């Protein structure tokens, strides 16, 4: 078996290796073994999004966990950040989320959280892989009353709703604000509208009728067109789209324009700085954060630190050095004062709070940075060797870097969740960076596609 874990857990086409029942059962056994670190009964919480294959994988994981003598707490459909919260709230030994985030319904994924609600470090994921690849725990077979039990958590959504609302300053409500929510037919289809309505917002909802096969299909963060139309048609103050597991959000202004994650992060950073609540006057981004974001933050006296792509890398840097705000262009925003992971619902509430506090429309709040032209190209590949080991790829990357000559930025990397190479080129000249990105993509298609 090849390496299981990517940048965000294990992911693949549902019912094919590694995202099949057999591997899910092994993952359940391995994670149960890894987290049985204290005396007494143990329990692991499981959540899922709305994919049809979630039932199959939930059953397999539950079987594997129970076979190791650990109880299972089943939360049902709930956002990934909701599962992270419940893991802590229920004092479970670990949490398991079944979701492929923004991917289409035929894919699925499994990611793990520690008892602190944090994604697992690389070394612990490596240990889980090792247990699956070897027979180290094959002999461990509890019997009789030592076998684990499975329980359904009936109030999981209620608890998460109250947790999300606690991220707001006391007394804040959203009366008079018209909001359109796009729930991507995913895990937030019920809880997100409920939170907004309980806080007094005038809410319209799209993408809230999941049927097992329509998650992310034409809705959510990857397809904001319908949200833009709905915002304009209903003269809303803001539109908020989440992805299938609602750990990230994309915003639409009152004029119907989509806001990048960088623009939203810049607005949040400036708001926290005005309140003197931005720890160490620093915000954490990634290597994909637009250079214009860095320029805007520098102008405001805010430092920007870059990490590898993935909110887990952002969070690791934040925890290590005591920062409280970080995010990605894709819409993952981590408010460490409120949660241990990216949460699309909390990000949405925080944006409305800034609107309420400032009295400014979303379009004005997010006009705080000018993005440097950026071209992104995804190239499907059939194999994934080290890019520097492929002479043709190495040569074209070096050539393009030399032609940029310090006037722009280039990043070529594998996706951690799909068989893709992501090509990013930034610079002041639109046509030039497009030509460079296409040149690199062409070589990648020829050599790896």
C-alpha positions as CSV (number, residue, x, y, z in Angstrom):
1,X,0.0,0.0,0.0
2,X,1.2,3.5,-0.9
3,X,1.4,6.4,1.6
4,X,-2.1,6.9,3.0
5,X,-2.1,10.4,4.3
6,X,-2.1,13.5,2.2
7,X,-2.2,17.1,3.4
8,X,-5.6,16.6,5.0
9,X,-6.1,13.0,6.0
10,X,-6.8,10.0,3.7
11,X,-8.8,10.7,0.6
12,X,-9.8,8.9,-2.6
13,X,-12.7,7.6,-4.7
14,X,-15.2,5.9,-2.3
15,X,-15.2,2.1,-2.4
16,X,-11.8,2.0,-4.1
17,X,-8.4,1.6,-2.3
18,X,-7.6,3.4,0.0
19,X,-11.1,4.8,0.6
20,X,-12.9,1.4,1.0
21,X,-14.4,-0.5,3.9
22,X,-11.4,-2.7,4.4
23,X,-9.0,0.2,4.8
24,X,-11.5,2.1,6.9
25,X,-11.8,-0.8,9.3
26,X,-8.1,-0.9,9.6
27,X,-7.9,2.8,10.2
28,X,-10.5,2.4,12.9
29,X,-8.5,-0.3,14.6
30,X,-5.2,1.7,14.3
31,X,-6.6,5.0,15.6
32,X,-8.3,3.2,18.5
33,X,-5.0,1.5,19.4
34,X,-3.0,4.8,19.2
35,X,-5.3,6.7,21.4
36,X,-5.8,4.1,24.2
37,X,-3.4,5.9,26.4
38,X,-5.2,5.9,29.7
39,X,-6.9,3.4,32.1
40,X,-10.6,2.7,31.7
41,X,-13.1,2.8,28.9
42,X,-12.2,4.8,25.8
43,X,-14.4,6.6,23.2
44,X,-13.9,8.1,19.8
45,X,-16.3,10.5,18.1
46,X,-17.2,10.1,14.5
47,X,-18.8,12.8,12.2
48,X,-19.5,12.8,8.5
49,X,-20.8,15.1,5.7
50,X,-23.7,14.2,3.5
51,X,-22.1,11.9,0.9
52,X,-23.8,8.6,0.1
53,X,-20.6,6.7,0.9
54,X,-20.5,8.2,4.4
55,X,-22.8,5.4,5.7
56,X,-20.5,2.7,4.4
57,X,-17.3,4.2,5.8
58,X,-19.0,5.1,9.1
59,X,-20.0,1.5,9.6
60,X,-16.5,0.2,8.8
61,X,-14.7,2.7,11.1
62,X,-17.2,1.9,13.9
63,X,-16.5,-1.8,13.5
64,X,-12.8,-1.3,13.6
65,X,-12.8,0.9,16.6
66,X,-15.2,-1.3,18.6
67,X,-13.2,-4.4,17.7
68,X,-10.3,-2.8,19.7
69,X,-12.5,-2.3,22.8
70,X,-13.2,1.4,22.3
71,X,-16.7,3.0,22.2
72,X,-17.9,5.1,19.3
73,X,-20.0,8.3,19.6
74,X,-21.7,8.9,16.3
75,X,-22.6,12.6,15.7
76,X,-24.1,12.1,12.2
77,X,-23.8,14.9,9.6
78,X,-21.9,17.7,11.1
79,X,-19.2,20.2,9.9
80,X,-15.6,19.2,10.4
81,X,-15.0,22.0,12.9
82,X,-18.1,20.8,14.7
83,X,-16.6,17.3,15.1
84,X,-13.3,18.9,16.3
85,X,-15.4,20.8,19.0
86,X,-17.4,17.7,20.0
87,X,-14.2,15.7,20.5
88,X,-13.1,18.1,23.2
89,X,-16.6,18.8,24.5
90,X,-17.4,15.1,25.0
91,X,-13.9,14.4,26.3
92,X,-13.4,11.7,23.7
93,X,-10.0,10.2,23.1
94,X,-10.0,11.2,19.4
95,X,-12.3,12.4,16.6
96,X,-12.8,11.0,13.1
97,X,-14.4,13.0,10.3
98,X,-15.6,11.4,7.2
99,X,-15.5,14.0,4.4
100,X,-13.7,14.9,1.2
101,X,-14.3,18.6,1.7
102,X,-14.9,20.3,-1.6
103,X,-14.4,17.2,-3.8
104,X,-17.4,15.7,-5.7
105,X,-19.7,13.2,-4.0
106,X,-18.0,10.1,-5.5
107,X,-14.9,10.9,-3.4
108,X,-14.6,10.6,0.3
109,X,-12.0,11.1,3.0
110,X,-11.1,10.4,6.6
111,X,-9.3,12.8,8.9
112,X,-8.5,12.5,12.6
113,X,-8.4,14.9,15.5
114,X,-6.7,14.5,18.9
115,X,-8.6,14.9,22.1
116,X,-7.6,18.6,22.1
117,X,-9.5,19.1,18.8
118,X,-6.2,19.4,16.8
119,X,-5.3,17.6,13.5
120,X,-2.7,14.9,14.0
121,X,1.0,15.7,13.6
122,X,2.9,13.9,10.8
123,X,4.6,11.5,13.2
124,X,1.3,10.2,14.5
125,X,-0.2,9.8,11.1
126,X,3.0,7.8,10.2
127,X,2.4,5.6,13.2
128,X,-1.2,4.9,12.1
129,X,0.1,4.0,8.6
130,X,2.7,1.7,10.1
131,X,0.1,-0.2,12.2
132,X,-2.0,-0.7,9.0
133,X,0.9,-1.9,6.9
134,X,2.1,-4.4,9.6
135,X,0.5,-7.1,11.7
136,X,1.5,-5.4,15.0
137,X,-2.0,-5.2,16.4
138,X,-3.6,-8.2,14.5
139,X,-3.5,-10.3,17.6
140,X,-5.4,-7.7,19.8
141,X,-9.0,-9.0,19.9
142,X,-11.0,-8.0,23.0
143,X,-13.9,-10.3,23.7
144,X,-17.1,-10.5,25.7
145,X,-17.8,-7.2,27.5
146,X,-14.5,-5.7,26.4
147,X,-15.8,-5.2,22.9
148,X,-16.7,-1.5,22.2
149,X,-20.2,-0.1,21.9
150,X,-21.6,2.5,19.5
151,X,-23.9,5.4,20.7
152,X,-25.8,8.0,18.7
153,X,-25.3,11.6,19.9
154,X,-28.7,13.2,19.7
155,X,-27.7,16.8,20.7
156,X,-24.5,17.2,18.7
157,X,-25.9,20.0,16.6
158,X,-27.3,21.8,19.6
159,X,-24.0,21.8,21.4
160,X,-22.1,23.0,18.3
161,X,-24.6,25.8,17.7
162,X,-24.0,27.2,21.2
163,X,-20.2,26.8,20.7
164,X,-20.2,28.8,17.5
165,X,-22.4,31.6,19.0
166,X,-19.9,31.9,21.9
167,X,-17.3,33.2,19.4
168,X,-19.2,36.5,19.3
169,X,-18.9,39.4,21.7
170,X,-21.6,39.5,24.3
171,X,-24.8,41.1,23.1
172,X,-24.0,41.1,19.4
173,X,-26.8,40.2,17.0
174,X,-27.3,40.6,13.3
175,X,-30.8,42.1,13.2
176,X,-31.2,44.2,10.0
177,X,-28.6,42.3,8.1
178,X,-29.7,40.3,5.0
179,X,-27.6,37.2,4.4
180,X,-27.7,34.6,1.7
181,X,-26.1,31.3,2.7
182,X,-24.8,28.6,0.3
183,X,-24.4,25.3,2.2
184,X,-23.1,23.3,-0.7
185,X,-25.7,20.6,0.1
186,X,-23.1,19.5,2.7
187,X,-22.6,19.1,6.4
188,X,-23.7,22.7,7.3
189,X,-27.1,22.5,5.5
190,X,-29.0,22.6,8.8
191,X,-26.7,24.1,11.4
192,X,-25.6,27.2,9.5
193,X,-29.0,28.7,8.7
194,X,-30.0,27.9,12.3
195,X,-27.1,29.8,13.8
196,X,-27.7,32.9,11.6
197,X,-31.4,32.9,12.3
198,X,-30.9,32.6,16.1
199,X,-28.7,35.6,15.9
200,X,-31.4,37.7,14.2
201,X,-30.2,37.8,10.6
202,X,-32.6,37.9,7.7
203,X,-31.5,34.6,6.1
204,X,-32.0,33.1,2.6
205,X,-30.5,29.7,1.9
206,X,-29.5,27.8,-1.2
207,X,-27.6,24.5,-1.4
208,X,-29.4,23.1,1.6
209,X,-31.2,20.0,0.2
210,X,-28.6,17.2,0.3
211,X,-29.5,13.9,-1.3
212,X,-26.2,12.0,-0.9
213,X,-25.0,12.7,-4.5
214,X,-25.3,16.5,-4.9
215,X,-22.7,17.7,-2.3
216,X,-20.6,20.6,-3.9
217,X,-22.4,20.1,-7.2
218,X,-22.8,23.6,-8.6
219,X,-22.9,25.1,-5.1
220,X,-20.5,26.0,-2.4
221,X,-17.1,27.7,-2.4
222,X,-16.0,26.2,-5.7
223,X,-19.1,27.3,-7.6
224,X,-20.2,30.8,-6.3
225,X,-22.2,31.8,-9.3
226,X,-25.6,30.9,-7.8
227,X,-24.7,32.7,-4.6
228,X,-23.7,35.9,-6.5
229,X,-27.1,35.8,-8.4
230,X,-29.0,35.3,-5.2
231,X,-27.2,38.2,-3.4
232,X,-28.0,40.6,-6.2
233,X,-31.6,39.3,-6.6
234,X,-32.4,39.6,-2.9
235,X,-30.4,42.8,-2.3
236,X,-28.5,41.1,0.5
237,X,-25.7,42.7,2.5
238,X,-23.5,39.6,2.1
239,X,-23.4,36.1,0.8
240,X,-21.5,33.3,2.5
241,X,-20.6,30.0,0.9
242,X,-19.1,27.0,2.7
243,X,-17.7,23.8,1.3
244,X,-19.0,20.3,1.9
245,X,-17.6,20.0,5.4
246,X,-17.8,23.7,6.2
247,X,-14.3,24.2,7.4
248,X,-13.8,27.2,5.0
249,X,-15.9,30.0,3.6
250,X,-16.0,32.3,0.6
251,X,-17.8,35.7,0.8
252,X,-19.8,37.7,-1.7
253,X,-20.2,41.5,-1.4
254,X,-23.5,43.3,-1.5
255,X,-22.6,44.1,-5.1
256,X,-22.3,40.4,-5.9
257,X,-18.5,40.2,-6.2
258,X,-16.6,37.2,-4.8
259,X,-14.0,38.0,-2.2
260,X,-10.8,36.0,-2.0
261,X,-9.6,34.4,1.2
262,X,-6.7,36.8,1.2
263,X,-9.0,39.9,1.1
264,X,-11.1,38.5,4.0
265,X,-8.0,37.6,6.0
266,X,-6.7,41.1,5.5
267,X,-10.0,42.6,6.7
268,X,-9.9,40.4,9.8
269,X,-6.3,41.3,10.6
270,X,-6.9,45.0,10.3
271,X,-10.0,44.7,12.5
272,X,-8.1,42.8,15.2
273,X,-5.2,45.2,15.1
274,X,-7.6,48.2,15.6
275,X,-8.9,46.4,18.7
276,X,-5.3,45.7,19.8
277,X,-6.1,42.0,19.7
278,X,-3.8,40.8,17.0
279,X,-1.2,38.8,18.8
280,X,2.4,40.0,18.0
281,X,1.0,42.2,15.2
282,X,1.3,39.1,13.0
283,X,-0.9,37.1,10.7
284,X,0.0,33.6,9.3
285,X,-0.6,32.9,5.6
286,X,0.8,30.3,3.2
287,X,3.1,30.2,0.2
288,X,0.0,30.6,-1.9
289,X,-1.1,33.9,-0.2
290,X,-1.1,36.7,-2.8
291,X,1.9,39.1,-2.6
292,X,-0.6,42.0,-2.5
293,X,-1.8,40.7,0.8
294,X,1.8,40.9,2.2
295,X,2.1,44.5,0.9
296,X,-1.2,45.6,2.5
297,X,-0.2,44.1,5.8
298,X,3.2,45.7,5.7
299,X,1.7,49.1,5.1
300,X,-0.5,48.6,8.2
301,X,2.5,47.5,10.3
302,X,1.5,43.8,10.4
303,X,3.9,41.0,9.8
304,X,3.1,38.1,7.5
305,X,4.5,34.6,8.0
306,X,4.2,32.0,5.3
307,X,3.8,28.3,5.8
308,X,3.3,25.3,3.4
309,X,-0.2,24.9,2.0
310,X,-2.7,23.5,4.4
311,X,-4.5,24.8,7.5
312,X,-2.7,22.2,9.7
313,X,0.6,24.0,8.9
314,X,-0.9,27.4,9.6
315,X,-2.2,26.1,12.9
316,X,1.1,24.5,13.9
317,X,2.9,27.8,13.4
318,X,0.2,29.7,15.3
319,X,0.4,27.3,18.3
320,X,4.2,27.3,18.3
321,X,4.6,31.1,18.3
322,X,1.4,32.3,19.9
323,X,-0.4,33.9,16.9
324,X,-4.2,34.1,16.9
325,X,-5.1,34.6,13.2
326,X,-4.1,32.8,10.0
327,X,-5.6,31.7,6.8
328,X,-5.4,30.6,3.1
329,X,-6.6,32.1,-0.2
330,X,-9.0,29.2,-0.4
331,X,-11.0,30.5,2.5
332,X,-9.7,28.5,5.5
333,X,-9.5,31.1,8.3
334,X,-8.3,30.1,11.7
335,X,-9.4,32.2,14.7
336,X,-7.4,30.6,17.4
337,X,-9.1,32.6,20.1
338,X,-12.3,30.8,19.1
339,X,-11.4,27.4,17.7
340,X,-8.6,24.9,17.1
341,X,-9.3,24.6,13.4
342,X,-10.7,26.5,10.4
343,X,-14.4,27.0,10.7
344,X,-16.5,28.5,7.9
345,X,-19.4,29.3,10.3
346,X,-17.2,31.2,12.7
347,X,-15.5,33.0,9.8
348,X,-19.0,34.0,8.6
349,X,-20.0,35.3,12.1
350,X,-16.8,37.2,12.5
351,X,-17.3,39.0,9.1
352,X,-20.8,40.0,10.1
353,X,-19.5,41.2,13.4
354,X,-16.9,43.4,11.7
355,X,-19.7,44.8,9.4
356,X,-21.8,45.5,12.5
357,X,-19.0,47.1,14.4
358,X,-17.7,49.3,11.6
359,X,-20.9,50.2,9.9
360,X,-19.2,49.6,6.5
361,X,-20.4,47.4,3.7
362,X,-18.5,44.2,2.9
363,X,-17.2,45.7,-0.3
364,X,-15.6,48.6,1.6
365,X,-14.1,46.4,4.3
366,X,-12.4,44.1,1.9
367,X,-11.0,46.9,-0.3
368,X,-8.0,46.9,2.1
369,X,-5.6,45.2,-0.4
370,X,-4.9,45.2,-4.1
371,X,-4.1,41.7,-5.3
372,X,-1.1,41.2,-7.6
373,X,-2.2,39.4,-10.8
374,X,-2.0,35.7,-10.2
375,X,-2.5,32.8,-12.5
376,X,-3.4,29.3,-11.1
377,X,-3.4,26.2,-13.4
378,X,-4.2,22.7,-12.2
379,X,-2.6,19.9,-14.2
380,X,-3.9,16.3,-13.8
381,X,-1.1,13.8,-13.6
382,X,-0.8,10.0,-13.7
383,X,2.4,9.8,-11.6
384,X,3.9,12.0,-8.9
385,X,7.7,11.8,-8.8
386,X,9.8,14.5,-7.2
387,X,9.4,17.4,-9.6
388,X,13.1,18.3,-9.4
389,X,13.9,14.7,-10.5
390,X,12.2,15.2,-13.9
391,X,14.8,17.0,-16.1
392,X,12.2,18.7,-18.4
393,X,10.2,20.0,-15.5
394,X,13.3,21.2,-13.6
395,X,14.5,23.0,-16.8
396,X,11.2,24.9,-17.5
397,X,10.9,25.9,-13.8
398,X,14.4,27.3,-13.8
399,X,13.9,29.1,-17.1
400,X,10.6,30.7,-16.0
401,X,12.2,31.8,-12.7
402,X,15.0,33.5,-14.5
403,X,12.6,35.3,-16.8
404,X,10.6,36.6,-13.8
405,X,13.9,38.0,-12.6
406,X,12.6,39.1,-9.2
407,X,9.5,40.8,-10.6
408,X,7.1,38.0,-9.6
409,X,6.7,34.8,-7.8
410,X,6.3,31.2,-8.9
411,X,5.2,28.0,-7.1
412,X,4.8,24.5,-8.5
413,X,3.6,21.8,-6.2
414,X,1.5,18.6,-5.9
415,X,-2.0,18.8,-4.5
416,X,-2.2,17.0,-1.2
417,X,-5.8,15.8,-1.9
418,X,-6.0,15.1,-5.6
419,X,-3.6,13.7,-8.4
420,X,-2.8,17.2,-9.6
421,X,0.2,19.6,-10.0
422,X,-0.8,23.1,-9.0
423,X,1.0,25.9,-10.9
424,X,1.0,29.4,-9.5
425,X,2.7,32.4,-11.1
426,X,2.4,36.0,-9.8
427,X,3.6,39.2,-11.4
428,X,2.6,42.7,-12.6
429,X,2.1,41.6,-16.3
430,X,-1.0,39.5,-16.8
431,X,-0.1,38.2,-20.2
432,X,3.4,37.4,-19.2
433,X,2.5,35.3,-16.2
434,X,-0.2,33.5,-18.1
435,X,2.3,32.5,-20.8
436,X,4.8,31.3,-18.1
437,X,2.1,29.3,-16.3
438,X,0.9,27.7,-19.6
439,X,4.5,26.9,-20.6
440,X,5.1,25.1,-17.3
441,X,1.7,23.3,-17.5
442,X,2.4,22.1,-21.0
443,X,5.7,20.4,-19.9
444,X,3.9,18.9,-16.9
445,X,1.2,17.4,-19.2
446,X,3.7,16.0,-21.5
447,X,6.0,14.4,-18.9
448,X,3.5,13.4,-16.1
449,X,0.0,13.6,-17.6
